[in-house]
Structures are given as C-alpha cells and as structure tokens.
Amino acid sequence: MQERRHAQRRRFGYYMPLVDDKTQELVGHLADISKDGFKLDSTVPIPEGKTYTLRLTLTGEISHKPWFSFNARSKWCKADDVQPNSYYVGFEVGSMSPESAEIFKRIFEKYGS
C-alpha cells in the first residue's frame, strides 16, 4: 500500500485512552499522532469510514479542562501481525473549534516523540 500521508507523525509516548463520547466505551489508545490525524491501538476492528465523537481525558499540563471531545473518522484498520485480537486504526480528525485545535496541537507537541 502506498503511503498517502503528508503530515509528520510522532509516536505517542503516553498511554492515553480515547472513549466514545456517547457510550463512554473505550475505543482504543493513542499509538501515534499527527496534526490532522492519529493511530489507535484497539482490541476490536473498526470499519473504514466510521465517524466517532471521541473524548480524551486531559492532564493539567495540556489544559485547564478535564477533557475534550472531537470528531474523527476511521480511514483504515489493520490487524496486528503479532498480537491476536489487536488492531491498528488510522483516524482523520474532523473540524474543531479553535480552542480544541489548540489543545490537540499541545498534545501533539507534548506527548509525540
């Protein structure tokens, strides 16, 4: 598969869970992040094109808010070659308010390595 990404990606050095904002069920944990998307480690396959409103719990060094929600759409899903029942899922971030975009940028800069 040809690489189509243009944005720099950074591996994620912090075990940060993302939950479905509507159901509060765990969707996965951040594995890497770019300025316009991210990859999750998930225990369930996620179909391509599925849109979520995701909730991310924040630390005090990122924001005074305890969490923020944003929309993201799954772009691809791949089973892990080594661990059964583990999947990598690529997401594209939807439009955000300027405040949420700034929080996402801080997460990228602080935790992406």
N, C-alpha and C positions, 0 to 999 in steps of 0.2 A: 504494500500500500504506500503510495507516495505521500510524503509529508506535505500538508497544506497549511500548516500554521505559520504565521509570520511574527507573532509576538513572542518575546523572550519568556521562557518558562523557568520557574525555580522550584526545586524540590522543597517540600514542606517539612520543616524541622520540628513541628509542634503537632501533637495528636489532637486535632480539632474536629469534633463531630458536627455533622450537619443533619438537621432533622426536618421533616416535612412540617411546615408551619401549621397546616390544617389538622394533621393527625397526631403530631408530636412523635411520630415513629422515626427511628434512626434510618437515614438514607445511606450514609457512609461517612468516611473520614477523609479529610483532605490529604492528597498524596503529592500534588504539585499545583502550582498556581501561576497564572499569567495575568496581565492587566485586563484581559477580556474573557477569561475562562479558567477552568481548573479541572483536575482529575481527581476522582474519588476512588477509594478502595471501598467496595461494597460486598456484602455477603449474599446479595440477590442480583440477578441480571436485571438491567433496566433497559427497556426498549428505546431504540433511537427515536428521537422526536418528542419524547415525553417532557412536558413542562411542569416544573415544580415551583412553589413558593417555599424557599428554604430559609430556615432560621439558624443563625450562627451565634453562639454564646461568645461574648467579648470579654477580654481582660481589661483591667483599668489602664494599662499602658496603650491600648488601642483607642478606647472611647470611654466617656462617662456613662454611656448607655450600657445596660447589661447584655443586650442582644440586638441584632438587626435582621430584618427579613429582606429577601431579594428574589427575583425571578431568574430561573435558569432553565435551559433546555438541553436535554441529553443529545449528544451528537454521535456517539459511538459507545459500544460496550464490548469488552474482550475478556474472556475467561483467563484467569491466571494459569500459566503453564505448570506451575509447581504446586500451588495450594488448591485442592479441590474446594468448590463452593466459595471461591473468592473471585471477584470481578473488578476490572478497572473500567471506569466510566468517565468519558470526557463530556464536559458541560460547557456551554456557551452562556455567559451572563447576559441577561436582558437589560433593558434600560433601568437606570437607577436615578434616584434623586441625587443632587449634588452632594448632600451630606453622606448618603450611603456610599456613593462612589469614592469619596474621600476616605471613609472607613475601609473599604475594600483595598484601596491603594496602600493604606498604612499596614494592613495585614500582609499584602504582597511584599512590602519593603521590610517589615519587621521579622516575619517568620519564613519567608522564602530564602533559601540558601543557594 
